[in-house]
Amino acid sequence: MSRLVRMDQTGHTTVAEWTADDPQALEQAVRDIAGDLLDELDGAGPGATVDLVQGYAHPLPFRVIGELLGIPPADRPDLHAWFQVLLTGWAGEPPAEAVEASGKIVAYLRELVAIKRRNPAGDLVSVLLAAGDDARAYRVEESRRGEVV
């Protein structure tokens, strides 16, 4: 995966575009994820009734987004479970389970950002962190030259 970082009209660094180095590789990754989900449904056996929404439609975008963000596959089930708690909805104050799930998501994402800062890759989180670092460095340089930041 790669990035194109450019200066916008105000002179700040922005992520203008983010694509795969090889769009076919990204397409293949999505196909592989879709195939894995279908294989899991097929594992129910001949004549079994399967829930396509729960077994395919819901997990497909979550797994694809996980791939794009660089979330390790081993971490995705926990993250998915925490998001499921938040997506159940409630009336009034959030239940303790939702508060706990939200805290776990925030803690996980903070750790993911720390890992990506130490070991950047071609995923979107790494790209956004690099763009942010580039923008901060540019603003520091502007301020050293006495320019308006």
C-alpha positions as CSV (number, residue, x, y, z in Angstrom):
1,M,0.0,0.0,0.0
2,S,1.2,3.5,-0.6
3,R,0.4,7.1,-0.2
4,L,0.6,10.4,-2.0
5,V,1.1,13.2,0.4
6,R,1.1,16.7,-0.9
7,M,1.0,20.3,0.2
8,D,-2.5,21.8,0.0
9,Q,-3.1,25.5,-0.9
10,T,-2.4,26.6,2.6
11,G,1.0,24.9,2.6
12,H,-0.1,22.1,5.0
13,T,0.6,18.5,4.3
14,T,-2.5,16.4,3.5
15,V,-3.1,12.9,2.4
16,A,-4.4,13.6,-1.1
17,E,-4.8,10.0,-2.1
18,W,-4.2,6.6,-0.6
19,T,-4.2,3.5,-2.8
20,A,-2.7,0.2,-3.0
21,D,0.7,-0.1,-4.7
22,D,-1.0,-2.8,-6.7
23,P,-4.8,-2.3,-7.0
24,Q,-5.1,-5.9,-8.0
25,A,-3.5,-7.0,-4.8
26,L,-6.0,-5.0,-2.8
27,E,-8.8,-6.5,-4.9
28,Q,-7.4,-10.0,-4.3
29,A,-7.2,-9.3,-0.5
30,V,-10.9,-8.4,-0.5
31,R,-11.7,-11.5,-2.6
32,D,-9.8,-13.6,-0.2
33,I,-11.7,-12.2,2.8
34,A,-15.0,-12.8,1.0
35,G,-13.9,-16.3,0.1
36,D,-12.9,-17.1,3.7
37,L,-16.3,-15.9,4.9
38,L,-18.1,-18.1,2.4
39,D,-15.9,-21.0,3.4
40,E,-16.9,-20.5,7.0
41,L,-20.5,-20.6,6.0
42,D,-19.9,-23.7,3.9
43,G,-18.4,-25.3,7.0
44,A,-22.0,-25.6,8.4
45,G,-22.4,-28.6,6.1
46,P,-24.7,-29.7,3.4
47,G,-28.3,-28.7,3.8
48,A,-27.5,-26.4,6.8
49,T,-29.3,-23.1,7.2
50,V,-26.9,-20.2,7.5
51,D,-27.5,-16.5,8.2
52,L,-25.9,-14.6,5.4
53,V,-26.3,-11.3,7.2
54,Q,-24.5,-12.4,10.3
55,G,-22.1,-14.7,8.6
56,Y,-21.2,-12.6,5.5
57,A,-22.7,-9.2,5.2
58,H,-21.8,-7.9,8.7
59,P,-18.3,-9.3,9.0
60,L,-17.2,-8.5,5.4
61,P,-16.8,-4.7,5.7
62,F,-15.3,-5.1,9.2
63,R,-12.6,-7.5,8.0
64,V,-11.9,-5.3,4.9
65,I,-11.6,-2.2,7.1
66,G,-9.4,-4.1,9.5
67,E,-7.1,-5.1,6.6
68,L,-6.9,-1.5,5.3
69,L,-6.2,-0.1,8.8
70,G,-3.5,-2.7,9.4
71,I,-5.3,-4.3,12.4
72,P,-3.7,-7.7,12.9
73,P,-6.2,-10.6,12.1
74,A,-5.7,-12.0,15.6
75,D,-7.0,-8.8,17.2
76,R,-10.1,-8.4,15.0
77,P,-12.4,-10.8,16.9
78,D,-12.1,-8.8,20.1
79,L,-12.4,-5.5,18.4
80,H,-15.5,-6.7,16.5
81,A,-17.1,-7.9,19.7
82,W,-16.5,-4.6,21.4
83,F,-18.0,-2.7,18.4
84,Q,-21.0,-5.1,18.5
85,V,-21.7,-4.1,22.1
86,L,-21.7,-0.4,21.0
87,L,-23.9,-1.1,18.0
88,T,-26.7,-2.8,20.0
89,G,-28.1,0.6,21.0
90,W,-29.8,1.7,24.2
91,A,-32.0,4.3,25.7
92,G,-30.7,6.8,28.2
93,E,-27.3,6.4,29.8
94,P,-25.0,3.8,28.2
95,P,-24.9,0.5,30.0
96,A,-21.8,-0.6,31.8
97,E,-21.0,-3.0,29.0
98,A,-21.0,-0.2,26.5
99,V,-18.8,2.0,28.6
100,E,-16.4,-1.0,29.1
101,A,-16.4,-1.8,25.4
102,S,-15.7,1.8,24.5
103,G,-12.8,2.0,26.9
104,K,-11.4,-1.2,25.4
105,I,-11.7,0.2,21.9
106,V,-9.9,3.4,22.8
107,A,-7.2,1.6,24.6
108,Y,-6.7,-0.8,21.7
109,L,-6.5,2.0,19.1
110,R,-4.1,4.0,21.2
111,E,-1.8,0.9,21.4
112,L,-2.3,0.3,17.6
113,V,-1.2,3.9,16.9
114,A,1.9,3.5,19.2
115,I,2.8,0.3,17.4
116,K,2.3,1.9,13.9
117,R,4.5,4.9,15.0
118,R,7.3,2.5,16.0
119,N,6.8,0.2,13.0
120,P,5.1,1.9,10.2
121,A,3.7,-0.2,7.3
122,G,1.7,0.5,4.2
123,D,-1.6,0.5,6.0
124,L,-3.9,3.5,6.3
125,V,-3.1,4.2,10.0
126,S,0.6,4.4,9.2
127,V,0.0,6.7,6.3
128,L,-2.2,9.0,8.3
129,L,0.4,9.1,11.1
130,A,3.2,9.9,8.7
131,A,1.1,12.7,7.1
132,G,0.4,14.1,10.5
133,D,4.1,14.0,11.4
134,D,4.9,15.7,8.0
135,A,2.4,18.4,8.7
136,R,3.7,19.1,12.2
137,A,7.3,19.2,10.9
138,Y,6.3,21.6,8.2
139,R,4.5,23.9,10.7
140,V,7.5,23.8,13.0
141,E,9.8,24.9,10.1
142,E,7.3,27.7,9.2
143,S,7.4,29.0,12.8
144,R,11.2,28.9,12.8
145,R,11.2,31.1,9.7
146,G,8.7,33.5,11.4
147,E,5.9,32.6,9.0
148,V,2.3,32.5,10.1
149,V,1.4,29.0,11.0
